[in-house]
Every structure is written in structure tokens, then in C-alpha cells.
Amino acid sequence: MTQPLLIYNTLTRQKELFKPLTPGRVGMYVCGPTVYGDAHLGHARPAITFDLLFRYLLHQGYKVRYVRNITDVGHLEHDADEGEDKIAKKARLEQVEPMEVAQYYTNRFHDAIAALGCLPPSIEPHASGHIMEQQQLVREIMQNGYAYESIGSIYFDVEKFDRDHHYGILSGRSLDNIKDASRELAGVGEKKNQADFALWKKAQPEHIMRWPSDWSDGFPGWHCECTAMGRKYLGDHFDIHGGGLDLVFPHHECEIAQAVASQGDQMVHYWMHNNMITIDGKKMGKSYNNFITLPQFFAGEHEKLTQPYSPMTIRFFILQAHYRSTVDFGNEALQAAEKGLQRLTDGWKNLQRILEGQKTKGQPQVEMKQVDELRQRCYDALNDDLNSPIVISTLFDVCRLVNTVIDHHASITAEVAQALSEVFSTFCFDILGLKEDSGAGNKAREEAFGQVVDMVLQQRQQAKADKNWALSDQIRDQLAELGFEVKDTKDGATWKLLK
């Protein structure tokens, strides 16, 4: 049964009660990557944010169609209307086909995002596979008088649209502000107005990626793909459109204008945006050349990293902050996240020990009422605009409660322990998408674990040298009871943990 969910709507600048257009069903579109390089920490944040929303909507019983696109054409350098296509430029530099670049980095994006525990979207359309739909969108906008042709390219007439409707409704900008901000953009010579944006660009002779159209051999403008593909897979009106805060302007502002210009009203009910990942106080991004890719995080191979960080540590790091707050990268913050994740992992293991029949004793007794309160706190947090930090804080409270039982400062019945396990599993694993860490942090712990065993075996070796056979056998037997097999060889003792 669904519970009331409040989400912050960027369009209205307030939290609103979520009410899907079709009862029981949710249509959600999220802007995906432009695939010309490895995904970085900034890409991880929207992937994890909207994975959390996806998981929670599914948990609430909704049937969700989650669409996340792949931009493989049309995204020009510096997000302007001139310059090379980002993928085509990469292909030229590496002397390969553009689609080789797109496929290679799409595959790597999938691998990295899956490692972060993100569920795959329902549909993942590619811009290059929807040229016809984008051309149809351009035709509709032209037919309604909000676009014009210039030397084979088609531009959106922002000034005319602003007179009839309002351009800047999402970002809160006025047309005068936008004109001032766009004076330095190249390509103004082809436009009526500096603020106009490309719907279709005529390809220059050297441009590799091109398609025939009514106007020229060319390619669609960057903003067209999401409007066209969102409409194709979710309809003329759908519930949620998500992405990073940096997409509010110009990308999402242009999407709204395209929808209104083509069909008379905008398609999206709730606009949701996650805030930025910063590094040294500045937005992390490829355009700033200050990014750290996800593979670099996982391997620890970057000058700003003091160690590798596992995918689950990255996920925990992002979820421990509210999605609308800024998160600043730092090794200390990531190390704290690693420790926090380990606390949850240890708490879960202790809870399983209780469920497996470990006797509990002590006062007071954990009551079902406490479990119900913890469960409700998690729901209240998620229903308040996906407040994941409060959910994590509540899960730490679950761990503290479990530890009081393990330490015999409280007792718990099997029924209450099972209910507590269900709360932990539901919110930690199913909704937050966290799981036991098998990455970099665990490797470090396993290394320390092995060093401890080696130290014990050195003590056994010293006992043998001292002819203290009783102590030597005692150490061997105690290790065997703990699950270790110890073998004496001519080169010394070896050990392994039996499964």
C-alpha cells in the first residue's frame, strides 16, 4: 500500500505531494550520460539518486517505467551550438568510428553503474536511434511558428516563444539575463537572437555523424533527444523528469520550451534535480578537467586519492547526504563513509547471529513497539523528499539496539528479532541498495586479518622452537575450531580458512 510521498519540484520550488497521472503507474525520465569518456563521481550521483527513487516507488507498489537515455550524438563542445560533437572529436583523436567510442564508453558506464548497485532502467534509448522522432519534433515546432531555418540549420525562436509563453520558467531566468549570458557564444551570426538554440544543425563537410533531413544533411540539437524520446516512451504527459542541477539551464529549460512549442503544454509534472559533487569547492566535471572517474576510485589510481574506494563505499558516501545538498569530495569523508558502511555490515551480521539462535539475556527486553517506531522513522524520512541520511541514521540506531542484545544488556524474542531483520533488510538492501562490501575496504581488512593469523602462527613457531609442544598444539587446535586448517611443511606452517 502506497504512503504519501512529498518530492521537491524544481518547477514550483516547493515540496509537493506526489500523485501520478495514472493511478498505480509512474513514468520517469532521467538524463543519462554523453558517452565519450568514463563516468565520474558526478555521474554517479544522479544514477544513485534516481535509483533510490526507482527502488522506493517499486517498494510502494507502483509499476514504474524508468527511461534513461544515452547521448551518442548532438552534444557539442561546451554545450554550445558550435564546435565538434564530443563523441566525434574523441573518435577523430583515436582514429576510430564514433559509434565505437559510444559503444565502448556505454559498456563501461553500465559496468560502473551496476557495480554501484543501480538497477537497470526499463528502457535505455540512444539519441542516434531516434533521429526520425527528433526530426518530427522539429517539424512540429516549425509548423507552430517557433523555429526558423538559417543556412540549412534550424533554430528555436526564443524571443517569440517568450512573448507567447515564458522562457525561463524552470531556471527562474529572464530573457534579458539569458541574452547577456549568451553574448559570447559562437554561431550567433546564423541566429536571430543570441539566446536561440539549435534544433537541427547542418553538418560541415568534415562532420562524420550526419543524417538526411528536409533542411540539410546534419544532426539534431542536443536538447531535442530527451523531449522526443520522453514523449515516445512515456507519452505527451508523464510524471517525473530527473537529472543533475547543472541541467536545469539550458537543457531542461529548452526541453520545456520544445514541448510547449510542439504540443501546446509541457510534458512533465515533477522536475527533480540532484545537487552537485564538488572538488575543492568547484563542480566536478569534464569541462573543468577536475574529475575523478569511477574506475579510478575503484582502483585508487588518481593523485587525489589516498586509497581505493569500493563501489558500495561510493554509494554510501552519496546516500549519506540529501540528494539536494552539495557534497564535497574528500578522502577523509570517503574513509568515514567506509567506516559507516562497515558499521551497518557488522550490525547485520550480529543480527543474523541472534536469528541463528544465539541465546539472549539481559534487561530490558526489546519490544515490537521499538521496531515499529524504527520502521516508521524510515518511511517518514523517505516520504519527506527521499531523506536518505535520516534512513541511514535510523539504521545505525538498529545496529546500536542489536549490539545491546549481543552484549547481553538487553534481550529479544525470535519474533521481534525477525521483525528487526526485515526492517534492516528492507531499508538497507532493498531501498537504499546497499550490500555487504566486497571491494577495496574489505581487501584491506582481509589483508589485516591475514597478518593477525600469521602473527599467531609465528607464536606457535616460537613455541615449537622452545619445545613447548602443548602450547603449539593448543594454538593449532584453537585455530581449527575457528575454521582454519594449519599444515606444517618444511618451509614453515601454512593456513587456509575452510569454507
Number of C-alpha atoms within 10 A of each C-alpha: 6 11 11 13 20 18 18 20 21 18 16 12 11 11 14 15 15 19 16 16 13 10 9 14 17 21 22 26 29 24 22 22 19 21 24 24 19 21 25 21 22 22 22 22 24 24 27 25 26 25 21 22 17 23 18 20 19 17 16 15 13 18 15 17 17 22 23 27 21 20 23 27 27 30 24 18 15 13 16 18 24 16 14 19 25 21 27 26 19 18 19 13 9 11 11 12 15 23 18 13 22 24 14 15 20 22 12 18 23 14 12 21 19 14 17 23 19 23 17 15 17 12 13 16 19 19 23 20 14 15 21 14 18 25 22 13 23 27 17 18 25 20 13 12 15 22 25 19 17 15 11 18 22 26 27 28 23 22 20 14 18 15 10 10 16 18 22 21 16 20 16 14 14 13 17 11 12 17 15 11 12 16 12 10 13 13 13 17 9 16 20 15 17 21 24 22 23 26 30 28 25 22 18 11 8 7 14 17 19 19 15 13 16 8 16 17 18 21 26 28 23 26 24 25 30 27 24 25 24 25 19 12 17 18 13 16 16 22 20 20 25 24 24 23 17 14 16 22 16 18 16 24 19 25 23 22 26 28 23 18 26 22 14 13 15 18 23 22 17 22 23 21 23 22 20 24 24 19 17 10 11 13 20 22 20 15 11 9 8 14 19 23 21 26 22 17 22 20 15 17 15 15 9 13 16 14 19 21 25 25 26 25 28 21 25 25 21 23 25 18 16 18 25 18 11 15 22 15 19 15 14 10 13 20 17 15 22 22 14 18 24 17 16 23 18 15 23 21 15 18 24 16 13 21 18 10 9 12 14 19 16 14 13 13 15 19 14 16 10 14 21 14 12 20 22 14 17 25 20 19 18 24 19 18 21 25 20 26 19 20 24 23 14 21 25 18 15 23 23 15 20 27 17 18 24 22 12 16 16 18 21 26 16 14 12 19 21 16 15 24 19 14 20 25 18 16 23 19 14 16 20 25 22 23 19 15 17 11 17 21 21 16 14 13 11 12 10 12 11 14 12 12 15 15 11 15 21 14 15 21 18 14 17 15 11 11 11 13 13 11 16 19 14 12 19 18 15 11 18 15 10 10 13 17 15 17 11 10 8 5 6 10 14 12 16 12 11 9 5
